[in-house]
Amino acid sequence: MSASHHIPKAVLYYDVHSAWSLAVLLALEEKGYGKDELDLRLVDLSKGENFSPTFLRLNPKGTVPTLVVPLENTLSSDMDSRYKAITDTDALIAFLDKSRSVMSHTHTTSAAPAPALSPATVALSSIAKSIITLLHSSPASPELLFYLNARDSYALKMIAPGISTFLKGRKEALERYLVENETNEIRVSEKTKTFWLEKKDETGDLLTALIEADKSDEDLSESGRKAREEYFDKTKAAWQVGLALVLTKLSKELVGPFALGEQISIVDIHLTAWLHELVILSGGNTQDSGAVAIARLEEHVGGGFAFTKDAVPAVPAASVPRTTSSEGTAPAPPLEPKLAVLWDALAGRPSWQKVFDVKG
Protein backbone atom coordinates (compact mmCIF):
# COMPACT_ATOMS: atom_id res chain seq x y z
CA MET A 1 0.00 0.00 0.00
CA SER A 2 1.42 3.42 -0.92
CA ALA A 3 2.27 6.02 1.70
CA SER A 4 -0.50 8.33 0.48
CA HIS A 5 -3.09 5.84 1.71
CA HIS A 6 -1.87 6.37 5.28
CA ILE A 7 -2.26 10.12 5.20
CA PRO A 8 -5.14 11.09 7.51
CA LYS A 9 -8.16 12.85 6.05
CA ALA A 10 -10.07 15.87 7.20
CA VAL A 11 -13.56 15.12 8.50
CA LEU A 12 -16.55 17.37 7.87
CA TYR A 13 -19.40 17.13 10.36
CA TYR A 14 -22.58 18.54 8.84
CA ASP A 15 -26.35 18.37 8.54
CA VAL A 16 -28.14 19.06 5.25
CA HIS A 17 -30.80 21.00 7.17
CA SER A 18 -28.19 23.54 8.22
CA ALA A 19 -27.77 26.40 5.75
CA TRP A 20 -24.10 26.87 6.67
CA SER A 21 -23.44 23.14 6.22
CA LEU A 22 -24.79 23.50 2.69
CA ALA A 23 -22.44 26.45 2.16
CA VAL A 24 -19.50 24.18 2.92
CA LEU A 25 -20.82 21.50 0.54
CA LEU A 26 -21.06 24.20 -2.13
CA ALA A 27 -17.45 25.18 -1.45
CA LEU A 28 -16.32 21.57 -1.88
CA GLU A 29 -18.08 21.41 -5.26
CA GLU A 30 -16.83 24.76 -6.52
CA LYS A 31 -13.25 23.96 -5.48
CA GLY A 32 -13.32 20.55 -7.14
CA TYR A 33 -12.54 18.46 -4.08
CA GLY A 34 -12.57 14.72 -4.68
CA LYS A 35 -14.54 12.26 -2.58
CA ASP A 36 -11.25 10.78 -1.37
CA GLU A 37 -9.98 14.04 0.11
CA LEU A 38 -12.17 14.17 3.21
CA ASP A 39 -14.78 12.17 5.05
CA LEU A 40 -18.34 13.44 5.49
CA ARG A 41 -20.13 12.58 8.72
CA LEU A 42 -23.77 13.47 9.24
CA VAL A 43 -24.75 15.03 12.56
CA ASP A 44 -28.52 14.84 13.01
CA LEU A 45 -29.52 18.13 14.65
CA SER A 46 -33.10 16.93 15.08
CA LYS A 47 -31.82 14.20 17.40
CA GLY A 48 -29.51 16.51 19.33
CA GLU A 49 -26.40 14.66 18.12
CA ASN A 50 -24.52 17.97 18.07
CA PHE A 51 -24.90 18.11 21.87
CA SER A 52 -23.52 14.65 22.52
CA PRO A 53 -20.40 14.44 24.73
CA THR A 54 -18.44 13.01 21.83
CA PHE A 55 -19.27 15.90 19.49
CA LEU A 56 -18.79 18.55 22.18
CA ARG A 57 -15.22 17.34 22.63
CA LEU A 58 -14.66 18.36 19.01
CA ASN A 59 -16.71 21.55 19.14
CA PRO A 60 -17.78 22.85 22.57
CA LYS A 61 -20.29 25.16 20.87
CA GLY A 62 -22.20 22.18 19.46
CA THR A 63 -22.55 23.70 16.01
CA VAL A 64 -22.25 22.45 12.44
CA PRO A 65 -20.48 22.65 10.14
CA THR A 66 -17.29 21.57 11.91
CA LEU A 67 -14.18 20.54 10.02
CA VAL A 68 -11.57 18.47 11.83
CA VAL A 69 -8.23 18.61 10.03
CA PRO A 70 -4.90 16.90 10.74
CA LEU A 71 -2.09 19.25 11.68
CA GLU A 72 0.43 19.61 8.88
CA ASN A 73 3.43 18.53 10.95
CA THR A 74 1.76 15.24 11.93
CA LEU A 75 0.94 13.90 8.46
CA SER A 76 3.73 11.33 8.32
CA SER A 77 2.52 7.75 8.15
CA ASP A 78 4.96 6.70 10.87
CA MET A 79 3.60 8.98 13.63
CA ASP A 80 0.31 9.62 15.39
CA SER A 81 -1.64 12.42 13.77
CA ARG A 82 -2.92 15.38 15.73
CA TYR A 83 -5.96 17.39 14.75
CA LYS A 84 -7.64 20.77 15.11
CA ALA A 85 -11.29 21.63 14.69
CA ILE A 86 -12.44 24.59 12.60
CA THR A 87 -15.87 25.60 13.86
CA ASP A 88 -16.33 29.05 12.34
CA THR A 89 -18.02 28.81 8.93
CA ASP A 90 -16.16 31.79 7.49
CA ALA A 91 -12.79 30.38 8.56
CA LEU A 92 -13.78 26.89 7.40
CA ILE A 93 -14.69 27.96 3.86
CA ALA A 94 -11.57 30.14 3.63
CA PHE A 95 -9.50 27.12 4.69
CA LEU A 96 -11.06 24.97 1.97
CA ASP A 97 -10.39 27.66 -0.59
CA LYS A 98 -6.70 27.91 0.30
CA SER A 99 -6.14 24.18 0.76
CA ARG A 100 -6.87 23.21 -2.83
CA SER A 101 -5.33 25.22 -5.64
CA VAL A 102 -3.57 24.72 -8.94
CA MET A 103 -0.27 24.53 -7.06
CA SER A 104 -1.38 22.39 -4.13
CA HIS A 105 -0.49 18.73 -3.89
CA THR A 106 -3.57 17.27 -2.24
CA HIS A 107 -3.92 13.51 -2.22
CA THR A 108 -6.90 13.15 -4.51
CA THR A 109 -8.09 11.48 -7.66
CA SER A 110 -10.02 14.62 -8.64
CA ALA A 111 -8.97 16.23 -11.89
CA ALA A 112 -11.45 19.09 -11.48
CA PRO A 113 -10.19 22.68 -11.66
CA ALA A 114 -9.40 24.43 -8.39
CA PRO A 115 -10.33 28.07 -8.97
CA ALA A 116 -9.30 30.66 -6.40
CA LEU A 117 -12.44 32.03 -4.75
CA SER A 118 -10.83 34.72 -2.60
CA PRO A 119 -10.93 38.28 -4.03
CA ALA A 120 -7.84 39.40 -5.91
CA THR A 121 -7.88 43.07 -4.84
CA VAL A 122 -7.92 44.94 -1.56
CA ALA A 123 -11.11 46.76 -2.54
CA LEU A 124 -13.00 43.56 -3.33
CA SER A 125 -11.60 41.89 -0.19
CA SER A 126 -13.11 44.71 1.84
CA ILE A 127 -16.52 44.24 0.19
CA ALA A 128 -16.26 40.47 0.67
CA LYS A 129 -15.54 40.83 4.37
CA SER A 130 -18.41 43.26 4.80
CA ILE A 131 -20.94 40.97 3.09
CA ILE A 132 -19.83 37.78 4.82
CA THR A 133 -19.91 39.50 8.21
CA LEU A 134 -23.41 40.77 7.43
CA LEU A 135 -24.68 37.32 6.44
CA HIS A 136 -23.40 35.83 9.69
CA SER A 137 -24.81 38.59 11.89
CA SER A 138 -27.58 37.77 14.37
CA PRO A 139 -30.42 39.49 12.42
CA ALA A 140 -29.49 37.44 9.34
CA SER A 141 -29.44 34.08 11.16
CA PRO A 142 -31.19 31.37 9.09
CA GLU A 143 -31.74 29.40 12.30
CA LEU A 144 -33.51 32.33 13.96
CA LEU A 145 -35.74 32.88 10.94
CA PHE A 146 -36.53 29.15 10.78
CA TYR A 147 -37.90 29.25 14.32
CA LEU A 148 -39.66 32.60 13.92
CA ASN A 149 -41.63 32.22 10.73
CA ALA A 150 -45.31 32.82 11.42
CA ARG A 151 -47.18 36.07 11.98
CA ASP A 152 -50.73 34.78 12.43
CA SER A 153 -52.47 31.74 13.90
CA TYR A 154 -53.02 30.02 10.57
CA ALA A 155 -49.36 30.30 9.55
CA LEU A 156 -48.31 29.11 13.00
CA LYS A 157 -50.51 26.03 12.66
CA MET A 158 -48.91 25.26 9.28
CA ILE A 159 -45.26 25.48 10.38
CA ALA A 160 -45.58 24.18 13.93
CA PRO A 161 -45.46 20.41 13.24
CA GLY A 162 -42.08 20.49 11.51
CA ILE A 163 -40.43 22.88 13.95
CA SER A 164 -41.97 21.20 17.01
CA THR A 165 -40.72 17.76 15.93
CA PHE A 166 -37.23 19.17 15.51
CA LEU A 167 -37.24 20.95 18.87
CA LYS A 168 -38.79 18.03 20.75
CA GLY A 169 -36.07 15.72 19.43
CA ARG A 170 -33.41 18.13 20.59
CA LYS A 171 -35.02 18.59 24.00
CA GLU A 172 -35.35 14.83 24.53
CA ALA A 173 -31.68 14.36 23.68
CA LEU A 174 -30.60 17.05 26.13
CA GLU A 175 -32.76 15.56 28.87
CA ARG A 176 -31.27 12.13 28.18
CA TYR A 177 -27.70 13.44 28.36
CA LEU A 178 -28.46 15.16 31.67
CA VAL A 179 -29.99 11.99 33.14
CA GLU A 180 -27.10 9.83 31.95
CA ASN A 181 -24.69 12.25 33.56
CA GLU A 182 -26.54 12.11 36.87
CA THR A 183 -26.59 8.30 36.82
CA ASN A 184 -22.86 8.16 35.95
CA GLU A 185 -23.48 6.49 32.58
CA ILE A 186 -21.46 9.38 31.19
CA ARG A 187 -19.34 11.95 32.99
CA VAL A 188 -19.01 15.53 31.81
CA SER A 189 -17.74 18.76 33.33
CA GLU A 190 -19.95 21.24 35.14
CA LYS A 191 -19.41 23.57 32.18
CA THR A 192 -20.93 21.02 29.80
CA LYS A 193 -23.80 20.33 32.20
CA THR A 194 -24.56 24.06 32.41
CA PHE A 195 -24.42 24.27 28.62
CA TRP A 196 -26.96 21.44 28.32
CA LEU A 197 -29.28 23.09 30.84
CA GLU A 198 -29.12 26.40 28.98
CA LYS A 199 -29.88 24.75 25.66
CA LYS A 200 -32.72 22.78 27.22
CA ASP A 201 -34.28 25.97 28.59
CA GLU A 202 -33.87 27.76 25.24
CA THR A 203 -35.54 24.87 23.46
CA GLY A 204 -38.40 24.84 25.93
CA ASP A 205 -38.96 28.56 25.43
CA LEU A 206 -39.13 28.10 21.66
CA LEU A 207 -41.62 25.25 22.07
CA THR A 208 -43.99 27.25 24.26
CA ALA A 209 -45.91 28.92 21.43
CA LEU A 210 -45.66 25.93 19.10
CA ILE A 211 -47.06 23.07 21.16
CA GLU A 212 -50.54 24.64 21.20
CA ALA A 213 -50.47 25.89 17.62
CA ASP A 214 -53.54 23.81 16.68
CA LYS A 215 -55.68 25.66 19.24
CA SER A 216 -57.70 28.74 18.31
CA ASP A 217 -56.91 31.99 20.09
CA GLU A 218 -60.14 31.62 22.10
CA ASP A 219 -59.15 28.17 23.39
CA LEU A 220 -55.77 29.29 24.72
CA SER A 221 -55.11 30.06 28.37
CA GLU A 222 -54.03 33.56 29.26
CA SER A 223 -50.40 32.47 29.39
CA GLY A 224 -50.85 30.67 26.05
CA ARG A 225 -52.24 33.79 24.40
CA LYS A 226 -49.39 35.84 25.79
CA ALA A 227 -46.82 33.35 24.49
CA ARG A 228 -48.45 33.39 21.05
CA GLU A 229 -48.52 37.20 20.91
CA GLU A 230 -44.89 37.38 21.95
CA TYR A 231 -43.99 34.85 19.25
CA PHE A 232 -45.76 36.91 16.59
CA ASP A 233 -44.06 40.10 17.79
CA LYS A 234 -40.64 38.44 17.65
CA THR A 235 -41.36 37.07 14.16
CA LYS A 236 -42.44 40.47 12.88
CA ALA A 237 -39.34 42.11 14.33
CA ALA A 238 -37.07 39.39 12.91
CA TRP A 239 -38.37 39.65 9.34
CA GLN A 240 -39.72 43.18 8.91
CA VAL A 241 -37.02 44.96 10.90
CA GLY A 242 -33.88 42.88 11.34
CA LEU A 243 -33.83 41.00 8.05
CA ALA A 244 -35.17 43.96 6.06
CA LEU A 245 -32.19 46.04 7.17
CA VAL A 246 -29.80 43.21 6.28
CA LEU A 247 -31.31 42.80 2.81
CA THR A 248 -31.23 46.54 2.12
CA LYS A 249 -27.57 46.79 3.06
CA LEU A 250 -26.71 43.61 1.16
CA SER A 251 -28.34 44.85 -2.04
CA LYS A 252 -26.24 48.01 -1.92
CA GLU A 253 -23.02 46.01 -1.47
CA LEU A 254 -23.54 43.60 -4.39
CA VAL A 255 -21.68 44.28 -7.63
CA GLY A 256 -23.43 41.84 -9.99
CA PRO A 257 -24.12 39.52 -11.60
CA PHE A 258 -22.31 37.54 -8.89
CA ALA A 259 -21.62 39.16 -5.54
CA LEU A 260 -18.30 40.73 -6.56
CA GLY A 261 -18.69 40.90 -10.33
CA GLU A 262 -18.45 38.60 -13.32
CA GLN A 263 -16.79 35.66 -11.51
CA ILE A 264 -18.06 33.56 -8.65
CA SER A 265 -16.21 34.24 -5.40
CA ILE A 266 -16.04 33.07 -1.83
CA VAL A 267 -18.84 35.52 -0.99
CA ASP A 268 -21.21 33.66 -3.30
CA ILE A 269 -20.59 30.43 -1.39
CA HIS A 270 -22.03 31.98 1.77
CA LEU A 271 -24.68 33.95 -0.08
CA THR A 272 -26.00 31.01 -2.10
CA ALA A 273 -26.79 28.85 0.92
CA TRP A 274 -28.18 31.78 2.92
CA LEU A 275 -30.41 33.17 0.18
CA HIS A 276 -31.68 29.72 -0.79
CA GLU A 277 -32.73 29.09 2.82
CA LEU A 278 -34.58 32.41 3.02
CA VAL A 279 -36.48 31.73 -0.20
CA ILE A 280 -37.48 28.26 1.04
CA LEU A 281 -38.70 29.79 4.31
CA SER A 282 -40.66 32.30 2.23
CA GLY A 283 -42.53 29.54 0.42
CA GLY A 284 -40.31 29.38 -2.65
CA ASN A 285 -38.34 26.49 -4.05
CA THR A 286 -35.06 25.67 -5.72
CA GLN A 287 -36.56 25.68 -9.22
CA ASP A 288 -37.97 29.22 -9.01
CA SER A 289 -36.59 31.85 -11.36
CA GLY A 290 -34.73 34.70 -9.74
CA ALA A 291 -37.62 37.10 -10.29
CA VAL A 292 -40.13 34.71 -8.68
CA ALA A 293 -37.83 33.74 -5.80
CA ILE A 294 -37.05 37.31 -4.81
CA ALA A 295 -40.68 38.39 -5.21
CA ARG A 296 -41.62 35.64 -2.74
CA LEU A 297 -38.96 36.87 -0.34
CA GLU A 298 -40.12 40.49 -0.61
CA GLU A 299 -43.70 39.49 0.12
CA HIS A 300 -42.68 37.32 3.07
CA VAL A 301 -40.53 40.02 4.66
CA GLY A 302 -43.68 42.14 4.68
CA GLY A 303 -44.25 45.67 5.78
CA GLY A 304 -44.10 46.90 2.19
CA PHE A 305 -40.49 45.84 1.80
CA ALA A 306 -39.19 45.94 -1.78
CA PHE A 307 -35.76 45.76 -3.40
CA THR A 308 -34.53 48.45 -5.73
CA LYS A 309 -34.69 47.22 -9.32
CA ASP A 310 -31.34 48.32 -10.66
CA ALA A 311 -29.81 45.26 -12.33
CA VAL A 312 -30.02 44.07 -15.92
CA PRO A 313 -31.07 40.40 -16.12
CA ALA A 314 -28.96 37.99 -18.10
CA VAL A 315 -31.34 37.13 -20.94
CA PRO A 316 -30.30 34.25 -23.26
CA ALA A 317 -29.86 35.46 -26.83
CA ALA A 318 -32.51 33.05 -28.11
CA SER A 319 -35.13 34.53 -25.79
CA VAL A 320 -34.56 38.19 -26.64
CA PRO A 321 -37.70 39.57 -28.35
CA ARG A 322 -37.27 40.50 -32.00
CA THR A 323 -39.56 43.51 -31.72
CA THR A 324 -37.88 46.90 -32.03
CA SER A 325 -38.57 50.42 -30.92
CA SER A 326 -39.26 53.32 -33.27
CA GLU A 327 -35.51 53.93 -33.37
CA GLY A 328 -35.00 50.42 -34.72
CA THR A 329 -33.33 48.97 -31.60
CA ALA A 330 -34.61 46.16 -29.43
CA PRO A 331 -36.01 47.44 -26.12
CA ALA A 332 -33.92 46.72 -23.05
CA PRO A 333 -35.32 44.05 -20.71
CA PRO A 334 -36.90 45.44 -17.52
CA LEU A 335 -34.53 45.87 -14.59
CA GLU A 336 -34.64 43.41 -11.70
CA PRO A 337 -33.31 43.38 -8.12
CA LYS A 338 -29.63 42.44 -7.92
CA LEU A 339 -30.50 39.38 -5.86
CA ALA A 340 -32.82 38.10 -8.60
CA VAL A 341 -30.03 38.33 -11.18
CA LEU A 342 -27.64 36.72 -8.70
CA TRP A 343 -30.09 33.85 -8.03
CA ASP A 344 -30.32 33.06 -11.74
CA ALA A 345 -26.53 33.18 -12.13
CA LEU A 346 -26.04 30.81 -9.19
CA ALA A 347 -28.87 28.45 -10.15
CA GLY A 348 -27.16 27.67 -13.42
CA ARG A 349 -24.09 26.22 -11.74
CA PRO A 350 -23.56 22.45 -11.26
CA SER A 351 -22.82 23.01 -7.55
CA TRP A 352 -26.35 24.41 -7.06
CA GLN A 353 -27.97 21.41 -8.70
CA LYS A 354 -25.93 18.86 -6.79
CA VAL A 355 -26.03 20.38 -3.31
CA PHE A 356 -29.69 21.36 -3.25
CA ASP A 357 -30.69 18.00 -4.67
CA VAL A 358 -29.11 16.60 -1.51
CA LYS A 359 -31.45 18.73 0.56
CA GLY A 360 -34.38 17.67 -1.54
C-alpha positions as CSV (number, residue, x, y, z in Angstrom):
1,M,0.0,0.0,0.0
2,S,1.4,3.4,-0.9
3,A,2.3,6.0,1.7
4,S,-0.5,8.3,0.5
5,H,-3.1,5.8,1.7
6,H,-1.9,6.4,5.3
7,I,-2.3,10.1,5.2
8,P,-5.1,11.1,7.5
9,K,-8.2,12.8,6.0
10,A,-10.1,15.9,7.2
11,V,-13.6,15.1,8.5
12,L,-16.6,17.4,7.9
13,Y,-19.4,17.1,10.4
14,Y,-22.6,18.5,8.8
15,D,-26.4,18.4,8.5
16,V,-28.1,19.1,5.3
17,H,-30.8,21.0,7.2
18,S,-28.2,23.5,8.2
19,A,-27.8,26.4,5.7
20,W,-24.1,26.9,6.7
21,S,-23.4,23.1,6.2
22,L,-24.8,23.5,2.7
23,A,-22.4,26.5,2.2
24,V,-19.5,24.2,2.9
25,L,-20.8,21.5,0.5
26,L,-21.1,24.2,-2.1
27,A,-17.5,25.2,-1.4
28,L,-16.3,21.6,-1.9
29,E,-18.1,21.4,-5.3
30,E,-16.8,24.8,-6.5
31,K,-13.3,24.0,-5.5
32,G,-13.3,20.5,-7.1
33,Y,-12.5,18.5,-4.1
34,G,-12.6,14.7,-4.7
35,K,-14.5,12.3,-2.6
36,D,-11.2,10.8,-1.4
37,E,-10.0,14.0,0.1
38,L,-12.2,14.2,3.2
39,D,-14.8,12.2,5.0
40,L,-18.3,13.4,5.5
41,R,-20.1,12.6,8.7
42,L,-23.8,13.5,9.2
43,V,-24.7,15.0,12.6
44,D,-28.5,14.8,13.0
45,L,-29.5,18.1,14.6
46,S,-33.1,16.9,15.1
47,K,-31.8,14.2,17.4
48,G,-29.5,16.5,19.3
49,E,-26.4,14.7,18.1
50,N,-24.5,18.0,18.1
51,F,-24.9,18.1,21.9
52,S,-23.5,14.6,22.5
53,P,-20.4,14.4,24.7
54,T,-18.4,13.0,21.8
55,F,-19.3,15.9,19.5
56,L,-18.8,18.6,22.2
57,R,-15.2,17.3,22.6
58,L,-14.7,18.4,19.0
59,N,-16.7,21.6,19.1
60,P,-17.8,22.8,22.6
61,K,-20.3,25.2,20.9
62,G,-22.2,22.2,19.5
63,T,-22.5,23.7,16.0
64,V,-22.3,22.4,12.4
65,P,-20.5,22.6,10.1
66,T,-17.3,21.6,11.9
67,L,-14.2,20.5,10.0
68,V,-11.6,18.5,11.8
69,V,-8.2,18.6,10.0
70,P,-4.9,16.9,10.7
71,L,-2.1,19.2,11.7
72,E,0.4,19.6,8.9
73,N,3.4,18.5,10.9
74,T,1.8,15.2,11.9
75,L,0.9,13.9,8.5
76,S,3.7,11.3,8.3
77,S,2.5,7.8,8.1
78,D,5.0,6.7,10.9
79,M,3.6,9.0,13.6
80,D,0.3,9.6,15.4
81,S,-1.6,12.4,13.8
82,R,-2.9,15.4,15.7
83,Y,-6.0,17.4,14.8
84,K,-7.6,20.8,15.1
85,A,-11.3,21.6,14.7
86,I,-12.4,24.6,12.6
87,T,-15.9,25.6,13.9
88,D,-16.3,29.1,12.3
89,T,-18.0,28.8,8.9
90,D,-16.2,31.8,7.5
91,A,-12.8,30.4,8.6
92,L,-13.8,26.9,7.4
93,I,-14.7,28.0,3.9
94,A,-11.6,30.1,3.6
95,F,-9.5,27.1,4.7
96,L,-11.1,25.0,2.0
97,D,-10.4,27.7,-0.6
98,K,-6.7,27.9,0.3
99,S,-6.1,24.2,0.8
100,R,-6.9,23.2,-2.8
101,S,-5.3,25.2,-5.6
102,V,-3.6,24.7,-8.9
103,M,-0.3,24.5,-7.1
104,S,-1.4,22.4,-4.1
105,H,-0.5,18.7,-3.9
106,T,-3.6,17.3,-2.2
107,H,-3.9,13.5,-2.2
108,T,-6.9,13.2,-4.5
109,T,-8.1,11.5,-7.7
110,S,-10.0,14.6,-8.6
111,A,-9.0,16.2,-11.9
112,A,-11.4,19.1,-11.5
113,P,-10.2,22.7,-11.7
114,A,-9.4,24.4,-8.4
115,P,-10.3,28.1,-9.0
116,A,-9.3,30.7,-6.4
117,L,-12.4,32.0,-4.8
118,S,-10.8,34.7,-2.6
119,P,-10.9,38.3,-4.0
120,A,-7.8,39.4,-5.9
121,T,-7.9,43.1,-4.8
122,V,-7.9,44.9,-1.6
123,A,-11.1,46.8,-2.5
124,L,-13.0,43.6,-3.3
125,S,-11.6,41.9,-0.2
126,S,-13.1,44.7,1.8
127,I,-16.5,44.2,0.2
128,A,-16.3,40.5,0.7
129,K,-15.5,40.8,4.4
130,S,-18.4,43.3,4.8
131,I,-20.9,41.0,3.1
132,I,-19.8,37.8,4.8
133,T,-19.9,39.5,8.2
134,L,-23.4,40.8,7.4
135,L,-24.7,37.3,6.4
136,H,-23.4,35.8,9.7
137,S,-24.8,38.6,11.9
138,S,-27.6,37.8,14.4
139,P,-30.4,39.5,12.4
140,A,-29.5,37.4,9.3
141,S,-29.4,34.1,11.2
142,P,-31.2,31.4,9.1
143,E,-31.7,29.4,12.3
144,L,-33.5,32.3,14.0
145,L,-35.7,32.9,10.9
146,F,-36.5,29.2,10.8
147,Y,-37.9,29.2,14.3
148,L,-39.7,32.6,13.9
149,N,-41.6,32.2,10.7
150,A,-45.3,32.8,11.4
151,R,-47.2,36.1,12.0
152,D,-50.7,34.8,12.4
153,S,-52.5,31.7,13.9
154,Y,-53.0,30.0,10.6
155,A,-49.4,30.3,9.5
156,L,-48.3,29.1,13.0
157,K,-50.5,26.0,12.7
158,M,-48.9,25.3,9.3
159,I,-45.3,25.5,10.4
160,A,-45.6,24.2,13.9
161,P,-45.5,20.4,13.2
162,G,-42.1,20.5,11.5
163,I,-40.4,22.9,13.9
164,S,-42.0,21.2,17.0
165,T,-40.7,17.8,15.9
166,F,-37.2,19.2,15.5
167,L,-37.2,20.9,18.9
168,K,-38.8,18.0,20.8
169,G,-36.1,15.7,19.4
170,R,-33.4,18.1,20.6
171,K,-35.0,18.6,24.0
172,E,-35.4,14.8,24.5
173,A,-31.7,14.4,23.7
174,L,-30.6,17.1,26.1
175,E,-32.8,15.6,28.9
176,R,-31.3,12.1,28.2
177,Y,-27.7,13.4,28.4
178,L,-28.5,15.2,31.7
179,V,-30.0,12.0,33.1
180,E,-27.1,9.8,31.9
181,N,-24.7,12.3,33.6
182,E,-26.5,12.1,36.9
183,T,-26.6,8.3,36.8
184,N,-22.9,8.2,35.9
185,E,-23.5,6.5,32.6
186,I,-21.5,9.4,31.2
187,R,-19.3,11.9,33.0
188,V,-19.0,15.5,31.8
189,S,-17.7,18.8,33.3
190,E,-19.9,21.2,35.1
191,K,-19.4,23.6,32.2
192,T,-20.9,21.0,29.8
193,K,-23.8,20.3,32.2
194,T,-24.6,24.1,32.4
195,F,-24.4,24.3,28.6
196,W,-27.0,21.4,28.3
197,L,-29.3,23.1,30.8
198,E,-29.1,26.4,29.0
199,K,-29.9,24.8,25.7
200,K,-32.7,22.8,27.2
201,D,-34.3,26.0,28.6
202,E,-33.9,27.8,25.2
203,T,-35.5,24.9,23.5
204,G,-38.4,24.8,25.9
205,D,-39.0,28.6,25.4
206,L,-39.1,28.1,21.7
207,L,-41.6,25.3,22.1
208,T,-44.0,27.2,24.3
209,A,-45.9,28.9,21.4
210,L,-45.7,25.9,19.1
211,I,-47.1,23.1,21.2
212,E,-50.5,24.6,21.2
213,A,-50.5,25.9,17.6
214,D,-53.5,23.8,16.7
215,K,-55.7,25.7,19.2
216,S,-57.7,28.7,18.3
217,D,-56.9,32.0,20.1
218,E,-60.1,31.6,22.1
219,D,-59.1,28.2,23.4
220,L,-55.8,29.3,24.7
221,S,-55.1,30.1,28.4
222,E,-54.0,33.6,29.3
223,S,-50.4,32.5,29.4
224,G,-50.9,30.7,26.1
225,R,-52.2,33.8,24.4
226,K,-49.4,35.8,25.8
227,A,-46.8,33.3,24.5
228,R,-48.4,33.4,21.1
229,E,-48.5,37.2,20.9
230,E,-44.9,37.4,22.0
231,Y,-44.0,34.9,19.2
232,F,-45.8,36.9,16.6
233,D,-44.1,40.1,17.8
234,K,-40.6,38.4,17.6
235,T,-41.4,37.1,14.2
236,K,-42.4,40.5,12.9
237,A,-39.3,42.1,14.3
238,A,-37.1,39.4,12.9
239,W,-38.4,39.7,9.3
240,Q,-39.7,43.2,8.9
241,V,-37.0,45.0,10.9
242,G,-33.9,42.9,11.3
243,L,-33.8,41.0,8.1
244,A,-35.2,44.0,6.1
245,L,-32.2,46.0,7.2
246,V,-29.8,43.2,6.3
247,L,-31.3,42.8,2.8
248,T,-31.2,46.5,2.1
249,K,-27.6,46.8,3.1
250,L,-26.7,43.6,1.2
251,S,-28.3,44.8,-2.0
252,K,-26.2,48.0,-1.9
253,E,-23.0,46.0,-1.5
254,L,-23.5,43.6,-4.4
255,V,-21.7,44.3,-7.6
256,G,-23.4,41.8,-10.0
257,P,-24.1,39.5,-11.6
258,F,-22.3,37.5,-8.9
259,A,-21.6,39.2,-5.5
260,L,-18.3,40.7,-6.6
261,G,-18.7,40.9,-10.3
262,E,-18.4,38.6,-13.3
263,Q,-16.8,35.7,-11.5
264,I,-18.1,33.6,-8.6
265,S,-16.2,34.2,-5.4
266,I,-16.0,33.1,-1.8
267,V,-18.8,35.5,-1.0
268,D,-21.2,33.7,-3.3
269,I,-20.6,30.4,-1.4
270,H,-22.0,32.0,1.8
271,L,-24.7,33.9,-0.1
272,T,-26.0,31.0,-2.1
273,A,-26.8,28.8,0.9
274,W,-28.2,31.8,2.9
275,L,-30.4,33.2,0.2
276,H,-31.7,29.7,-0.8
277,E,-32.7,29.1,2.8
278,L,-34.6,32.4,3.0
279,V,-36.5,31.7,-0.2
280,I,-37.5,28.3,1.0
281,L,-38.7,29.8,4.3
282,S,-40.7,32.3,2.2
283,G,-42.5,29.5,0.4
284,G,-40.3,29.4,-2.6
285,N,-38.3,26.5,-4.1
286,T,-35.1,25.7,-5.7
287,Q,-36.6,25.7,-9.2
288,D,-38.0,29.2,-9.0
289,S,-36.6,31.8,-11.4
290,G,-34.7,34.7,-9.7
291,A,-37.6,37.1,-10.3
292,V,-40.1,34.7,-8.7
293,A,-37.8,33.7,-5.8
294,I,-37.0,37.3,-4.8
295,A,-40.7,38.4,-5.2
296,R,-41.6,35.6,-2.7
297,L,-39.0,36.9,-0.3
298,E,-40.1,40.5,-0.6
299,E,-43.7,39.5,0.1
300,H,-42.7,37.3,3.1
301,V,-40.5,40.0,4.7
302,G,-43.7,42.1,4.7
303,G,-44.2,45.7,5.8
304,G,-44.1,46.9,2.2
305,F,-40.5,45.8,1.8
306,A,-39.2,45.9,-1.8
307,F,-35.8,45.8,-3.4
308,T,-34.5,48.4,-5.7
309,K,-34.7,47.2,-9.3
310,D,-31.3,48.3,-10.7
311,A,-29.8,45.3,-12.3
312,V,-30.0,44.1,-15.9
313,P,-31.1,40.4,-16.1
314,A,-29.0,38.0,-18.1
315,V,-31.3,37.1,-20.9
316,P,-30.3,34.3,-23.3
317,A,-29.9,35.5,-26.8
318,A,-32.5,33.1,-28.1
319,S,-35.1,34.5,-25.8
320,V,-34.6,38.2,-26.6
321,P,-37.7,39.6,-28.4
322,R,-37.3,40.5,-32.0
323,T,-39.6,43.5,-31.7
324,T,-37.9,46.9,-32.0
325,S,-38.6,50.4,-30.9
326,S,-39.3,53.3,-33.3
327,E,-35.5,53.9,-33.4
328,G,-35.0,50.4,-34.7
329,T,-33.3,49.0,-31.6
330,A,-34.6,46.2,-29.4
331,P,-36.0,47.4,-26.1
332,A,-33.9,46.7,-23.1
333,P,-35.3,44.1,-20.7
334,P,-36.9,45.4,-17.5
335,L,-34.5,45.9,-14.6
336,E,-34.6,43.4,-11.7
337,P,-33.3,43.4,-8.1
338,K,-29.6,42.4,-7.9
339,L,-30.5,39.4,-5.9
340,A,-32.8,38.1,-8.6
341,V,-30.0,38.3,-11.2
342,L,-27.6,36.7,-8.7
343,W,-30.1,33.9,-8.0
344,D,-30.3,33.1,-11.7
345,A,-26.5,33.2,-12.1
346,L,-26.0,30.8,-9.2
347,A,-28.9,28.4,-10.1
348,G,-27.2,27.7,-13.4
349,R,-24.1,26.2,-11.7
350,P,-23.6,22.4,-11.3
351,S,-22.8,23.0,-7.6
352,W,-26.3,24.4,-7.1
353,Q,-28.0,21.4,-8.7
354,K,-25.9,18.9,-6.8
355,V,-26.0,20.4,-3.3
356,F,-29.7,21.4,-3.2
357,D,-30.7,18.0,-4.7
358,V,-29.1,16.6,-1.5
359,K,-31.4,18.7,0.6
360,G,-34.4,17.7,-1.5
